[in-house]
């Protein structure tokens, strides 16, 4: 659902579409399922996505050591 929140924000930012409902379709040989979220639930997961991104930038990223990247062919 976090990914759905991120997709909703991407739609709003890139093309100005604010989705009323988001759906995930899962199909296997045994069965098919549909998960739908709307309204306040979309807003909840958009907020949870923003919190996850903030945590990444404030807690995880600073602890990673970046390795230098060579721009020449070896």
Phi and psi restraints in degrees (range 20) as a CNS / XPLOR table:
assign (resid 1 and name C) (resid 2 and name N)
       (resid 2 and name CA) (resid 2 and name C) 1.0 -60.1 20.0 2
assign (resid 2 and name N) (resid 2 and name CA)
       (resid 2 and name C) (resid 3 and name N) 1.0 -41.1 20.0 2
assign (resid 2 and name C) (resid 3 and name N)
       (resid 3 and name CA) (resid 3 and name C) 1.0 -63.3 20.0 2
assign (resid 3 and name N) (resid 3 and name CA)
       (resid 3 and name C) (resid 4 and name N) 1.0 -37.9 20.0 2
assign (resid 3 and name C) (resid 4 and name N)
       (resid 4 and name CA) (resid 4 and name C) 1.0 -64.5 20.0 2
assign (resid 4 and name N) (resid 4 and name CA)
       (resid 4 and name C) (resid 5 and name N) 1.0 -40.0 20.0 2
assign (resid 4 and name C) (resid 5 and name N)
       (resid 5 and name CA) (resid 5 and name C) 1.0 -60.8 20.0 2
assign (resid 5 and name N) (resid 5 and name CA)
       (resid 5 and name C) (resid 6 and name N) 1.0 -41.2 20.0 2
assign (resid 5 and name C) (resid 6 and name N)
       (resid 6 and name CA) (resid 6 and name C) 1.0 -64.6 20.0 2
assign (resid 6 and name N) (resid 6 and name CA)
       (resid 6 and name C) (resid 7 and name N) 1.0 -41.7 20.0 2
assign (resid 6 and name C) (resid 7 and name N)
       (resid 7 and name CA) (resid 7 and name C) 1.0 -63.2 20.0 2
assign (resid 7 and name N) (resid 7 and name CA)
       (resid 7 and name C) (resid 8 and name N) 1.0 -40.0 20.0 2
assign (resid 7 and name C) (resid 8 and name N)
       (resid 8 and name CA) (resid 8 and name C) 1.0 -61.5 20.0 2
assign (resid 8 and name N) (resid 8 and name CA)
       (resid 8 and name C) (resid 9 and name N) 1.0 -42.9 20.0 2
assign (resid 8 and name C) (resid 9 and name N)
       (resid 9 and name CA) (resid 9 and name C) 1.0 -66.1 20.0 2
assign (resid 9 and name N) (resid 9 and name CA)
       (resid 9 and name C) (resid 10 and name N) 1.0 -37.5 20.0 2
assign (resid 9 and name C) (resid 10 and name N)
       (resid 10 and name CA) (resid 10 and name C) 1.0 -64.2 20.0 2
assign (resid 10 and name N) (resid 10 and name CA)
       (resid 10 and name C) (resid 11 and name N) 1.0 -42.6 20.0 2
assign (resid 10 and name C) (resid 11 and name N)
       (resid 11 and name CA) (resid 11 and name C) 1.0 -60.2 20.0 2
assign (resid 11 and name N) (resid 11 and name CA)
       (resid 11 and name C) (resid 12 and name N) 1.0 -44.7 20.0 2
assign (resid 11 and name C) (resid 12 and name N)
       (resid 12 and name CA) (resid 12 and name C) 1.0 -62.8 20.0 2
assign (resid 12 and name N) (resid 12 and name CA)
       (resid 12 and name C) (resid 13 and name N) 1.0 -43.2 20.0 2
assign (resid 12 and name C) (resid 13 and name N)
       (resid 13 and name CA) (resid 13 and name C) 1.0 -72.0 20.0 2
assign (resid 13 and name N) (resid 13 and name CA)
       (resid 13 and name C) (resid 14 and name N) 1.0 -42.6 20.0 2
assign (resid 13 and name C) (resid 14 and name N)
       (resid 14 and name CA) (resid 14 and name C) 1.0 -85.7 20.0 2
assign (resid 14 and name N) (resid 14 and name CA)
       (resid 14 and name C) (resid 15 and name N) 1.0 -40.4 20.0 2
assign (resid 14 and name C) (resid 15 and name N)
       (resid 15 and name CA) (resid 15 and name C) 1.0 -124.7 20.0 2
assign (resid 15 and name N) (resid 15 and name CA)
       (resid 15 and name C) (resid 16 and name N) 1.0 1.7 20.0 2
assign (resid 15 and name C) (resid 16 and name N)
       (resid 16 and name CA) (resid 16 and name C) 1.0 75.2 20.0 2
assign (resid 16 and name N) (resid 16 and name CA)
       (resid 16 and name C) (resid 17 and name N) 1.0 16.9 20.0 2
assign (resid 16 and name C) (resid 17 and name N)
       (resid 17 and name CA) (resid 17 and name C) 1.0 -93.3 20.0 2
assign (resid 17 and name N) (resid 17 and name CA)
       (resid 17 and name C) (resid 18 and name N) 1.0 127.4 20.0 2
assign (resid 17 and name C) (resid 18 and name N)
       (resid 18 and name CA) (resid 18 and name C) 1.0 -106.6 20.0 2
assign (resid 18 and name N) (resid 18 and name CA)
       (resid 18 and name C) (resid 19 and name N) 1.0 106.9 20.0 2
assign (resid 18 and name C) (resid 19 and name N)
       (resid 19 and name CA) (resid 19 and name C) 1.0 -70.1 20.0 2
assign (resid 19 and name N) (resid 19 and name CA)
       (resid 19 and name C) (resid 20 and name N) 1.0 141.1 20.0 2
assign (resid 19 and name C) (resid 20 and name N)
       (resid 20 and name CA) (resid 20 and name C) 1.0 -86.5 20.0 2
assign (resid 20 and name N) (resid 20 and name CA)
       (resid 20 and name C) (resid 21 and name N) 1.0 -29.3 20.0 2
assign (resid 20 and name C) (resid 21 and name N)
       (resid 21 and name CA) (resid 21 and name C) 1.0 -146.3 20.0 2
assign (resid 21 and name N) (resid 21 and name CA)
       (resid 21 and name C) (resid 22 and name N) 1.0 144.0 20.0 2
assign (resid 21 and name C) (resid 22 and name N)
       (resid 22 and name CA) (resid 22 and name C) 1.0 -121.8 20.0 2
assign (resid 22 and name N) (resid 22 and name CA)
       (resid 22 and name C) (resid 23 and name N) 1.0 139.5 20.0 2
assign (resid 22 and name C) (resid 23 and name N)
       (resid 23 and name CA) (resid 23 and name C) 1.0 -132.8 20.0 2
assign (resid 23 and name N) (resid 23 and name CA)
       (resid 23 and name C) (resid 24 and name N) 1.0 142.7 20.0 2
assign (resid 23 and name C) (resid 24 and name N)
       (resid 24 and name CA) (resid 24 and name C) 1.0 -119.4 20.0 2
assign (resid 24 and name N) (resid 24 and name CA)
       (resid 24 and name C) (resid 25 and name N) 1.0 129.8 20.0 2
assign (resid 24 and name C) (resid 25 and name N)
       (resid 25 and name CA) (resid 25 and name C) 1.0 -109.8 20.0 2
assign (resid 25 and name N) (resid 25 and name CA)
       (resid 25 and name C) (resid 26 and name N) 1.0 128.2 20.0 2
assign (resid 25 and name C) (resid 26 and name N)
       (resid 26 and name CA) (resid 26 and name C) 1.0 -123.8 20.0 2
assign (resid 26 and name N) (resid 26 and name CA)
       (resid 26 and name C) (resid 27 and name N) 1.0 123.4 20.0 2
assign (resid 26 and name C) (resid 27 and name N)
       (resid 27 and name CA) (resid 27 and name C) 1.0 -128.8 20.0 2
assign (resid 27 and name N) (resid 27 and name CA)
       (resid 27 and name C) (resid 28 and name N) 1.0 128.8 20.0 2
assign (resid 27 and name C) (resid 28 and name N)
       (resid 28 and name CA) (resid 28 and name C) 1.0 -126.8 20.0 2
assign (resid 28 and name N) (resid 28 and name CA)
       (resid 28 and name C) (resid 29 and name N) 1.0 176.6 20.0 2
assign (resid 28 and name C) (resid 29 and name N)
       (resid 29 and name CA) (resid 29 and name C) 1.0 -64.5 20.0 2
assign (resid 29 and name N) (resid 29 and name CA)
       (resid 29 and name C) (resid 30 and name N) 1.0 -30.8 20.0 2
assign (resid 29 and name C) (resid 30 and name N)
       (resid 30 and name CA) (resid 30 and name C) 1.0 -80.0 20.0 2
assign (resid 30 and name N) (resid 30 and name CA)
       (resid 30 and name C) (resid 31 and name N) 1.0 -38.2 20.0 2
assign (resid 30 and name C) (resid 31 and name N)
       (resid 31 and name CA) (resid 31 and name C) 1.0 -164.0 20.0 2
assign (resid 31 and name N) (resid 31 and name CA)
       (resid 31 and name C) (resid 32 and name N) 1.0 166.4 20.0 2
assign (resid 31 and name C) (resid 32 and name N)
       (resid 32 and name CA) (resid 32 and name C) 1.0 -119.7 20.0 2
assign (resid 32 and name N) (resid 32 and name CA)
       (resid 32 and name C) (resid 33 and name N) 1.0 145.3 20.0 2
assign (resid 32 and name C) (resid 33 and name N)
       (resid 33 and name CA) (resid 33 and name C) 1.0 -135.3 20.0 2
assign (resid 33 and name N) (resid 33 and name CA)
       (resid 33 and name C) (resid 34 and name N) 1.0 150.3 20.0 2
assign (resid 33 and name C) (resid 34 and name N)
       (resid 34 and name CA) (resid 34 and name C) 1.0 -129.3 20.0 2
assign (resid 34 and name N) (resid 34 and name CA)
       (resid 34 and name C) (resid 35 and name N) 1.0 127.9 20.0 2
assign (resid 34 and name C) (resid 35 and name N)
       (resid 35 and name CA) (resid 35 and name C) 1.0 -114.2 20.0 2
assign (resid 35 and name N) (resid 35 and name CA)
       (resid 35 and name C) (resid 36 and name N) 1.0 126.7 20.0 2
assign (resid 35 and name C) (resid 36 and name N)
       (resid 36 and name CA) (resid 36 and name C) 1.0 -125.1 20.0 2
assign (resid 36 and name N) (resid 36 and name CA)
       (resid 36 and name C) (resid 37 and name N) 1.0 137.4 20.0 2
assign (resid 36 and name C) (resid 37 and name N)
       (resid 37 and name CA) (resid 37 and name C) 1.0 -129.4 20.0 2
assign (resid 37 and name N) (resid 37 and name CA)
       (resid 37 and name C) (resid 38 and name N) 1.0 150.0 20.0 2
assign (resid 37 and name C) (resid 38 and name N)
       (resid 38 and name CA) (resid 38 and name C) 1.0 -151.5 20.0 2
assign (resid 38 and name N) (resid 38 and name CA)
       (resid 38 and name C) (resid 39 and name N) 1.0 169.7 20.0 2
assign (resid 38 and name C) (resid 39 and name N)
       (resid 39 and name CA) (resid 39 and name C) 1.0 50.9 20.0 2
assign (resid 39 and name N) (resid 39 and name CA)
       (resid 39 and name C) (resid 40 and name N) 1.0 -122.0 20.0 2
assign (resid 39 and name C) (resid 40 and name N)
       (resid 40 and name CA) (resid 40 and name C) 1.0 -62.9 20.0 2
assign (resid 40 and name N) (resid 40 and name CA)
       (resid 40 and name C) (resid 41 and name N) 1.0 -27.8 20.0 2
assign (resid 40 and name C) (resid 41 and name N)
       (resid 41 and name CA) (resid 41 and name C) 1.0 -68.2 20.0 2
assign (resid 41 and name N) (resid 41 and name CA)
       (resid 41 and name C) (resid 42 and name N) 1.0 -39.8 20.0 2
assign (resid 41 and name C) (resid 42 and name N)
       (resid 42 and name CA) (resid 42 and name C) 1.0 -60.4 20.0 2
assign (resid 42 and name N) (resid 42 and name CA)
       (resid 42 and name C) (resid 43 and name N) 1.0 -46.4 20.0 2
assign (resid 42 and name C) (resid 43 and name N)
       (resid 43 and name CA) (resid 43 and name C) 1.0 -61.2 20.0 2
assign (resid 43 and name N) (resid 43 and name CA)
       (resid 43 and name C) (resid 44 and name N) 1.0 -38.8 20.0 2
assign (resid 43 and name C) (resid 44 and name N)
       (resid 44 and name CA) (resid 44 and name C) 1.0 -61.2 20.0 2
assign (resid 44 and name N) (resid 44 and name CA)
       (resid 44 and name C) (resid 45 and name N) 1.0 -45.1 20.0 2
assign (resid 44 and name C) (resid 45 and name N)
       (resid 45 and name CA) (resid 45 and name C) 1.0 -76.0 20.0 2
assign (resid 45 and name N) (resid 45 and name CA)
       (resid 45 and name C) (resid 46 and name N) 1.0 -26.7 20.0 2
assign (resid 45 and name C) (resid 46 and name N)
       (resid 46 and name CA) (resid 46 and name C) 1.0 -63.6 20.0 2
assign (resid 46 and name N) (resid 46 and name CA)
       (resid 46 and name C) (resid 47 and name N) 1.0 -42.6 20.0 2
assign (resid 46 and name C) (resid 47 and name N)
       (resid 47 and name CA) (resid 47 and name C) 1.0 -66.2 20.0 2
assign (resid 47 and name N) (resid 47 and name CA)
       (resid 47 and name C) (resid 48 and name N) 1.0 -42.4 20.0 2
assign (resid 47 and name C) (resid 48 and name N)
       (resid 48 and name CA) (resid 48 and name C) 1.0 -63.1 20.0 2
assign (resid 48 and name N) (resid 48 and name CA)
       (resid 48 and name C) (resid 49 and name N) 1.0 -36.4 20.0 2
assign (resid 48 and name C) (resid 49 and name N)
       (resid 49 and name CA) (resid 49 and name C) 1.0 -63.3 20.0 2
assign (resid 49 and name N) (resid 49 and name CA)
       (resid 49 and name C) (resid 50 and name N) 1.0 -46.7 20.0 2
assign (resid 49 and name C) (resid 50 and name N)
       (resid 50 and name CA) (resid 50 and name C) 1.0 -60.8 20.0 2
assign (resid 50 and name N) (resid 50 and name CA)
       (resid 50 and name C) (resid 51 and name N) 1.0 -38.1 20.0 2
assign (resid 50 and name C) (resid 51 and name N)
       (resid 51 and name CA) (resid 51 and name C) 1.0 -64.7 20.0 2
assign (resid 51 and name N) (resid 51 and name CA)
       (resid 51 and name C) (resid 52 and name N) 1.0 -40.3 20.0 2
assign (resid 51 and name C) (resid 52 and name N)
       (resid 52 and name CA) (resid 52 and name C) 1.0 -65.0 20.0 2
assign (resid 52 and name N) (resid 52 and name CA)
       (resid 52 and name C) (resid 53 and name N) 1.0 -41.4 20.0 2
assign (resid 52 and name C) (resid 53 and name N)
       (resid 53 and name CA) (resid 53 and name C) 1.0 -64.8 20.0 2
assign (resid 53 and name N) (resid 53 and name CA)
       (resid 53 and name C) (resid 54 and name N) 1.0 -43.3 20.0 2
assign (resid 53 and name C) (resid 54 and name N)
       (resid 54 and name CA) (resid 54 and name C) 1.0 -61.5 20.0 2
assign (resid 54 and name N) (resid 54 and name CA)
       (resid 54 and name C) (resid 55 and name N) 1.0 -42.0 20.0 2
assign (resid 54 and name C) (resid 55 and name N)
       (resid 55 and name CA) (resid 55 and name C) 1.0 -62.8 20.0 2
assign (resid 55 and name N) (resid 55 and name CA)
       (resid 55 and name C) (resid 56 and name N) 1.0 -41.5 20.0 2
assign (resid 55 and name C) (resid 56 and name N)
       (resid 56 and name CA) (resid 56 and name C) 1.0 -58.7 20.0 2
assign (resid 56 and name N) (resid 56 and name CA)
       (resid 56 and name C) (resid 57 and name N) 1.0 -50.0 20.0 2
assign (resid 56 and name C) (resid 57 and name N)
       (resid 57 and name CA) (resid 57 and name C) 1.0 -69.9 20.0 2
assign (resid 57 and name N) (resid 57 and name CA)
       (resid 57 and name C) (resid 58 and name N) 1.0 -31.4 20.0 2
assign (resid 57 and name C) (resid 58 and name N)
       (resid 58 and name CA) (resid 58 and name C) 1.0 -91.6 20.0 2
assign (resid 58 and name N) (resid 58 and name CA)
       (resid 58 and name C) (resid 59 and name N) 1.0 -30.8 20.0 2
assign (resid 58 and name C) (resid 59 and name N)
       (resid 59 and name CA) (resid 59 and name C) 1.0 -111.9 20.0 2
assign (resid 59 and name N) (resid 59 and name CA)
       (resid 59 and name C) (resid 60 and name N) 1.0 -39.5 20.0 2
assign (resid 59 and name C) (resid 60 and name N)
       (resid 60 and name CA) (resid 60 and name C) 1.0 -91.6 20.0 2
assign (resid 60 and name N) (resid 60 and name CA)
       (resid 60 and name C) (resid 61 and name N) 1.0 -51.4 20.0 2
assign (resid 60 and name C) (resid 61 and name N)
       (resid 61 and name CA) (resid 61 and name C) 1.0 -57.6 20.0 2
assign (resid 61 and name N) (resid 61 and name CA)
       (resid 61 and name C) (resid 62 and name N) 1.0 -44.6 20.0 2
assign (resid 61 and name C) (resid 62 and name N)
       (resid 62 and name CA) (resid 62 and name C) 1.0 -61.5 20.0 2
assign (resid 62 and name N) (resid 62 and name CA)
       (resid 62 and name C) (resid 63 and name N) 1.0 -25.3 20.0 2
assign (resid 62 and name C) (resid 63 and name N)
       (resid 63 and name CA) (resid 63 and name C) 1.0 -83.9 20.0 2
assign (resid 63 and name N) (resid 63 and name CA)
       (resid 63 and name C) (resid 64 and name N) 1.0 -10.2 20.0 2
assign (resid 63 and name C) (resid 64 and name N)
       (resid 64 and name CA) (resid 64 and name C) 1.0 -84.9 20.0 2
assign (resid 64 and name N) (resid 64 and name CA)
       (resid 64 and name C) (resid 65 and name N) 1.0 137.8 20.0 2
assign (resid 64 and name C) (resid 65 and name N)
       (resid 65 and name CA) (resid 65 and name C) 1.0 -97.3 20.0 2
assign (resid 65 and name N) (resid 65 and name CA)
       (resid 65 and name C) (resid 66 and name N) 1.0 122.4 20.0 2
assign (resid 65 and name C) (resid 66 and name N)
       (resid 66 and name CA) (resid 66 and name C) 1.0 -82.4 20.0 2
assign (resid 66 and name N) (resid 66 and name CA)
       (resid 66 and name C) (resid 67 and name N) 1.0 136.5 20.0 2
assign (resid 66 and name C) (resid 67 and name N)
       (resid 67 and name CA) (resid 67 and name C) 1.0 -92.5 20.0 2
assign (resid 67 and name N) (resid 67 and name CA)
       (resid 67 and name C) (resid 68 and name N) 1.0 140.8 20.0 2
assign (resid 67 and name C) (resid 68 and name N)
       (resid 68 and name CA) (resid 68 and name C) 1.0 -62.4 20.0 2
assign (resid 68 and name N) (resid 68 and name CA)
       (resid 68 and name C) (resid 69 and name N) 1.0 144.1 20.0 2
assign (resid 68 and name C) (resid 69 and name N)
       (resid 69 and name CA) (resid 69 and name C) 1.0 -106.9 20.0 2
assign (resid 69 and name N) (resid 69 and name CA)
       (resid 69 and name C) (resid 70 and name N) 1.0 128.4 20.0 2
assign (resid 69 and name C) (resid 70 and name N)
       (resid 70 and name CA) (resid 70 and name C) 1.0 -85.1 20.0 2
assign (resid 70 and name N) (resid 70 and name CA)
       (resid 70 and name C) (resid 71 and name N) 1.0 133.1 20.0 2
assign (resid 70 and name C) (resid 71 and name N)
       (resid 71 and name CA) (resid 71 and name C) 1.0 -100.6 20.0 2
assign (resid 71 and name N) (resid 71 and name CA)
       (resid 71 and name C) (resid 72 and name N) 1.0 12.7 20.0 2
assign (resid 71 and name C) (resid 72 and name N)
       (resid 72 and name CA) (resid 72 and name C) 1.0 -116.4 20.0 2
assign (resid 72 and name N) (resid 72 and name CA)
       (resid 72 and name C) (resid 73 and name N) 1.0 151.5 20.0 2
assign (resid 72 and name C) (resid 73 and name N)
       (resid 73 and name CA) (resid 73 and name C) 1.0 -78.3 20.0 2
assign (resid 73 and name N) (resid 73 and name CA)
       (resid 73 and name C) (resid 74 and name N) 1.0 133.8 20.0 2
